[in-house]
Amino acid sequence: MPIELPKPIADYVEANAGLDVDGMLKPFAADAVIVDNGKRHEGHARLRTLFEDEVIAVKAIFTPDTVRHENGQVVVEGPAHGDFKGSPIRFTYRFTLEHDVIKALEITI
């Protein structure tokens, strides 16, 4: 049974499944922040570089299988698979939404 995700998160996941960088960026606020593996990336230019280098280059596709709301965030978990060491790896994505866009995302293993 598919999980119900808020629209900006669902749009991001759908674009990621198609390895579409522009589509992945679209649901993020212009000043959005992603903290991935302890590294902070802020703004669309930095997010584009992150997606191109860490997602598209290794064909990393995140497939969420659980979602919950916790402390004002939408917490989505699931495996990511692709051409990277240890694939698939289970990730936790903590999204902060604001005005129907993704304002922040923290990615952890």
N, C-alpha and C positions, 0 to 999 in steps of 0.2 A: 504494500500500500504506500503510495507516494506521501511524503511529508509536506505539510503546508508551511511555506516560507513567506515572509513579508515580500512584497513585490520587488524592492530594490535588491534584496538578497537572491530571490529567485532569478532575476535578470542577470545578476553577476554569475550565478552558478550555470545558467544556460549558456552565457557567452563563454565561460571557461570551458564548458563541454565541447564547444566549437573552436576553441583556441583562438578566439576573436578578441584581440587586445582592445580595440575601440569599444566593443560591447562590454568588456570587463570594466573599463574606466567609466562608462556612462553613468552607472548608479552611484558613483562616489561624488561627494561634494568637492568643489574646486580646491579646498584647503584640507581635504581629508588626510588622515594619518593612518598608516599601516605599520604595526610593529610585528616584524616577522623574524623569528629566530633571534630576538633581542635587538634587532637593528630597526631604527626608526626611519620611515620614508614619508615625506609630507609633500602634498600637492601633486597634481596630475602628471607633471613631467617626471618626477621621481617615481610615482606609481607605475607609469608606463615603462620606465627602465626596469623596475622590479619585475613586472609581468613579463617583459620580453626576455630578461636574463634568467629568471627563476621558474617561470611557468612555461612559456612558449618554447624556449630552447630545449627543455626536457620533456615536453608534451605532458605536463603535470595536470591531471584532471581530478578535481575534488568531487566526490560523490557523497553528499550528505545523507545520513540515515537516521539522525535524531535531531530534534530541535527542542529547546526549552527557553523560557524567559527567566533571567536571573539578574537581580540588582540593576534593572533598567537596560540590560543588554539582551540581545538574542544570541543564544549560544547554540552553535550548530557543530555537530561532530560527524565524522565519517572518514573513509579512506581516500587517499589520493594515490593514483597510479600513473606511471609514466616511465620515461627512460632515465631513471635516477636510482642511485644505490639504495637498497632496502625496499624498493617498491613492491607492494603498496605499503604506505605508512598511514597510520590513523592520526588525524589532526583534529584539533579543537579550534574553531573560529569564533571569536567573541565580537559581534557586531554592535556598534552603537549607531542607532538611526536618529536622524533629525530632519523633520520636514520632508519625509519620503525620499531621503538620500542617505547613503552610508557616510557617516561622519568620521568613524574610527573603526579599525579592525585590528584585533590582536590574534596572531596565529601561533599556536603552540602544539607540541607533540604530546 
